[in-house]
Amino acid sequence: MSSESLSPRQGGLLDPLIQSEAWQRFSHTGFYRFIVFPIGQIIVFIVAATVFLTALAYLVALLIPEPRPNIVLSDQISRQLPGMVISGISIGFVYAMVALGYTLVYGVLKFINFAHSEIFMFGSVIGFAFMNFLSSAGVLADWNPVVLVIATILISGIASGLLAVLIERVAYKPLRNAPRLVPLITAIGISFILQDVVRALASITINDFNLTYPTRNIAFFQNPIPVVIGTNEVRVRMTSIIIVIAAVIMLLALNYFVNGTKAGRGIRAISMDQATSGLMGIPVNLMISLTFFIGGAFGGAAGALFGLNVGNVTPYIGFIPGLKAFTAAVLGGIGNITGALLGGLLIGMIEAFLNGLLPYFPAIGIRYTDIITFGILIAVLIFRPSGLLGERVDEKV
Amino acid sequence: MKLNKVVGLLSSAALATALSVSLVAAQDGDNVIRIASQTPLSGPQSVLGVSMSNAVRLAIDELSQPLVDMGYTVEYVPFDDQATPEVGVSNAQQIVADPSILAVVGHLNSGVAIPSSEVYNENDLVMISPANTNPAITDRGYATVNRVCGRDDLQGPTGANYAAELGITSAYVLHDTTAYGQGVAEYFQDEAERLGITVLGFEGTEEASNFDAIIQPILAQSPELIYFGGIYSQTAAFLAQARAAGYEGLFMGPDGTDSTEFAAIAGDAAVGTLYTTVAGPASIYPNAAAFIESYTEAFGEGPQPFAAQSYDSTAIALQAIQAAIESTGGLPSRADVAAAVRATADYEGLTGTITFDANGDPEIGLYYVIEVVSGDPAEWSNNSIIATLEIPSPLTAAAMAEATPAS
């Protein structure tokens, strides 16, 4: 979410506005750069993805009006649209937050940290452990739900961030000058170790493998919120709303950190040229640790939010969301923060639309969702090998 | 570098120990009889798998005395198939390589049992399955493959029949894409359609945690019943999310639903769930009271579903080995044991009287429809049994059909 791409272009319709003195002054205020612009960007991405996918769905409905007897596809689309969009956005934000971890690390170290999917899992397990602790102490129901969610996100984010820093120090730092393939293999190894360590700890402490968030019997989290859109009533899950609000706040904070603070400038600098940054007095090791901490914290917080939404986590849940988030990072352009956000939202929305509409095509079905999603990724990479936003922004953070 | 050497030394030492242990194991004489089990001891389904393994251990402890009196030592070798076909097959190869293993009790998952039993059958090693309900298990006609439980081509229709009895007119069918889940879901679907229930969708998914998007088309069509052919770890998570998203219809599953973990994961959403099973909770079997008591005493918690069946499978194996020893006069070959198992007739087990038909199915299978009464896992054994059906295996039914016109 760098604000550089906002530089006024020539000959646009909005030129009179953009070139006006008032706008110029406004566009340089912190309020614009760190609040208005990033939120605007998120809204644009969501609206664009929704419009594009809805148009595509109606196009299919035009070509195949009745894919199954008694099923009018366009009716089903309009009935399911709000539900598909909301579930797409909420899982999309989860993917985006995890994708940030891949993309930040790639930005500074130029390698894919495949253990990041386990950081995500770790966050979800820490979120469970915290809530389970409150629940067994008998105070879970007394906590204000908002405070509870904030505390869970903070605890799992910080724990996961610290774990990511530890992993970097122990496993990746000694390999910093090795060929890029070596840390990649190490990352896969770390990933297995984390899965089994968490599994062992879960078995020792609570003797269970399926870790169920104790919030599942709290009305605040479970009761769907009815929203009337047009003629049909849609029920929105509270946890979906929590994911969206939490993710937007965290993305705003990240944008401020990367583009508005000295440490953020340091991270951007080492992502351009590590050696030179070191000569300029930037503490490279500290900046790399910081990058891992932020990436890990986002992954862990996303894990806790995901756990809250799905209700049940295991030591192995990280793999699939991790893979999707990695796909999102590549789709958006790996190394690019805005790209990770766009990629995550796109993958989430595409998945939601496919899962929502493929059941009407009995010959295809939702078992093809992943195949089609990855097919889209391949198609995009053929035409834009560096991802959707991979080239537009010069600096890779 | 130093560290590498230490690791290398350690691992070669570990390898050497493992080798010597297996050498010792292979050498220790003609009088050792081993019984192996293959169940998921780790992973999401380990709650059932560990309990099955415990029941096998208990059966060997309690019932091997006749063989001990004949001068044999009976040992138990548990294997962890991780509910994964590849792991099951590689374990199977390890099992057949040990000549002292004369019988296998397992598996939990049909998708694992089918390829693994190919290996057993090539080596004449008998498998007695406590839990595999896929028809292909016994329909291959192998002399070595038997089961003490019912079949999915009868279990799926049992569910559909009950749904029709309730007056359900529309259903949405999901499955987990495994041999077991997809198989039973297809049998449910066929019977449901035959009975006039509209099947609004038939979908398979490997998704394990996030069902948000999958629920949308189901909500849009509002079926009166969702049938999910799968295992509790997936189906319970699905049910909890479907309820949170506002689904208000019935939920039904096959015997993969049957675990305390279903209630642990789904919580209050589990209440009212219907499931069919070939294995009720051990408490419904009149002969199983002593088993529940000794199991609880030995392992500190009550048996899970399929534990009683595992106990019966082991008991049948022990009895057959004993019969084979008596008829051959020495340590029997694996083929002898397999033949003796197949000849099992009117065996009074915990779960009923078992007679194998020519394919290795029990001649009469018991099928139950059960309703979940509480979201508390501790209350799982109090689930109410709505219907109990005795259905003959296909071979037995065919024989009965032939016999009827003649008489």
Contacts between the chains, C-beta under 8 A, distances in Angstrom:
chain1	res1	chain2	res2	distance
A	76	B	217	7.2
A	76	B	220	5.8
A	79	B	220	4.8
A	80	B	216	4.9
A	80	B	217	6.3
A	80	B	219	7.9
A	80	B	220	4.8
A	83	B	215	8.0
A	83	B	216	4.3
A	83	B	219	6.7
A	83	B	220	7.6
A	83	B	245	7.9
A	84	B	213	6.6
A	84	B	216	5.4
A	87	B	212	3.7
A	87	B	213	4.7
A	87	B	215	8.0
A	87	B	216	6.5
A	88	B	213	6.9
A	90	B	212	6.9
A	91	B	210	6.0
A	91	B	212	6.4
A	91	B	213	7.3
A	199	B	42	7.6
A	208	B	264	7.5
A	209	B	43	7.1
A	209	B	44	5.8
A	209	B	46	6.1
A	209	B	47	7.4
A	210	B	44	6.3
A	210	B	233	5.9
A	210	B	261	5.7
A	210	B	264	6.7
A	210	B	265	5.5
A	212	B	264	5.9
A	212	B	265	5.2
A	212	B	267	7.3
A	216	B	240	6.0
A	216	B	266	7.9
A	216	B	267	4.5
A	216	B	268	7.9
A	216	B	269	7.7
A	217	B	267	5.1
A	217	B	268	5.7
A	217	B	375	7.5
A	222	B	243	7.8
A	222	B	244	5.2
A	223	B	244	8.0
A	224	B	244	6.3
A	224	B	245	6.1
A	224	B	246	4.7
A	235	B	219	7.9
A	235	B	245	6.2
A	235	B	246	3.9
A	237	B	212	7.5
A	237	B	244	5.5
A	237	B	245	5.9
A	239	B	244	7.7
A	240	B	212	7.3
A	306	B	209	7.6
A	306	B	210	7.3
A	309	B	210	7.1
A	309	B	212	7.4
A	310	B	209	4.3
A	310	B	210	5.2
A	310	B	211	7.7
A	310	B	237	6.4
A	310	B	241	6.7
A	311	B	237	6.4
A	311	B	240	5.0
A	311	B	241	6.7
A	311	B	244	7.8
A	311	B	265	7.3
A	312	B	209	6.8
A	312	B	233	7.9
A	312	B	236	7.3
A	312	B	237	4.6
A	312	B	240	7.2
A	312	B	265	4.8
A	313	B	209	7.1
A	314	B	44	5.9
A	314	B	208	7.9
A	314	B	233	7.6
A	316	B	43	7.9
A	316	B	44	7.8
A	317	B	208	6.9
A	317	B	209	5.3
A	320	B	207	7.8
A	320	B	208	7.4
A	320	B	209	7.9
A	321	B	209	8.0
A	321	B	210	7.7
A	351	B	213	6.2
A	352	B	212	7.3
A	352	B	213	4.1
A	352	B	216	7.5
A	354	B	213	7.9
A	355	B	213	3.6
A	355	B	214	5.1
A	355	B	216	7.2
A	355	B	217	7.8
A	356	B	213	5.7
A	356	B	216	4.4
A	356	B	217	5.5
A	357	B	217	7.2
A	359	B	201	4.7
A	359	B	203	5.4
A	359	B	217	4.6
A	360	B	217	7.2
A	362	B	202	6.9
A	365	B	202	7.8
A	365	B	203	5.5
A	365	B	204	6.7
A	366	B	203	5.2
A	366	B	204	7.6
A	366	B	205	5.6
A	366	B	214	6.3
A	367	B	177	6.3
A	367	B	203	7.5
A	367	B	204	5.0
A	367	B	205	6.5
A	367	B	206	7.6
